[in-house]
Amino acid sequence: MHKHAKIYIAGHRGLVGSALLRKLESEGYTNLLVKTHKELDLRQQDAVQSFFQNEKPDYVFLAAAKVGGILANASHGAQFIYDNLMIAANVIHSAYEAGVTKLLNLGSSCIYPKYAEQPIRETSLLGGVLEPTNQPYALAKIAAIELCDSYRKQYGCDFISAMPTNLFGPNDNFDLQSSHVLPALLRKMLEAQEKNAPSVTLWGTGTPKREFLFVDDMADACLFLMQNFSEPGPINVGTGKDISIRDLAILIKELTGYQGELIFDSSKPDGTPRKLLDVSKLANAGWQASTSLRQGILSTLNWYLSQAELEHA
């Protein structure tokens, strides 16, 4: 992938897309193509086809998606499956029609069965029932993998699919109604600290384990895969280490300086008991994460506080 290649980042304002944009710019790529949702609605087939035919990108990072936590997924399943199916189908098919050299499709670890053997290997895909709270989203992401593989098999397209673990970092979603667990914990504790609240109530028992990857590491992995990997099926991207939600909450409490009590509401759903990815396939290809969980949370905390200062300036 040469420095002047035309590279389209779909979803450049999102968590992964914005990190990809930072990474590619820092690496000296000069011909980066981005469009806001207002400028290009990826759910609209005609608009996407026209865009690809007019722009003819050489490489595509498909990071656009409708994402959210347990509450958002459980409440808006129709939107999650429709939006993500349409985005994947339109972008992947239009990339084929426009003769794109290579496409990287970004998925999610929620594609794997709820009770998959841990750590989860790529071969676990379709090996059991999905977690009900995010099944619509997961099915759309599974369909995107199959689209890439089918276009590779039938048309010879170099389309690949990366499945990241739970991501966090600058430009994350901190809306408590739709965010994932880590940014939600950060915001809850910062607000509780500001209000001198005696306690913070958190969903579930705190016992489920999750793996977290700093988004700048994810961007680095995406660039590595685009340059060095070409196989069908998903490839996992993560750290190979996990932490319980309770221990994560304790760590965030420490880093934010919150002094109150943590209360776990066991009447609320836990979601999947454990989601640790087997990242040996990616490690064998030559890549591994470099940012510790503590370092990543501190970077995210500093970014969030700087954004709050800008809003109140």
Secondary structure, 3 states (H helix, E strand, C coil): CCCCCCEEEECCCCHHHHHHHHHHHHCCCCCEECCCCCCCCCCCHHHHHHHHHHHCCCEEEECCCCCCCHHHHHHCHHHHHHHHHHHHHHHHHHHHHCCCCEEEEECCHHHCCCCCCCCECHHHCCCCCCCHHHHHHHHHHHHHHHHHHHHHHHHCCCEEEEEECEEECCCCCCCCCCCCHHHHHHHHHHHHHHHCCCEEEEECCCCCEECEEEHHHHHHHHHHHHHHCCCCCEEEECCCCCEEHHHHHHHHHHHHCCCCEEEEECCCCCCCCEECECCHHHHHHCCCCCCCHHHHHHHHHHHHHHHHHHHHC
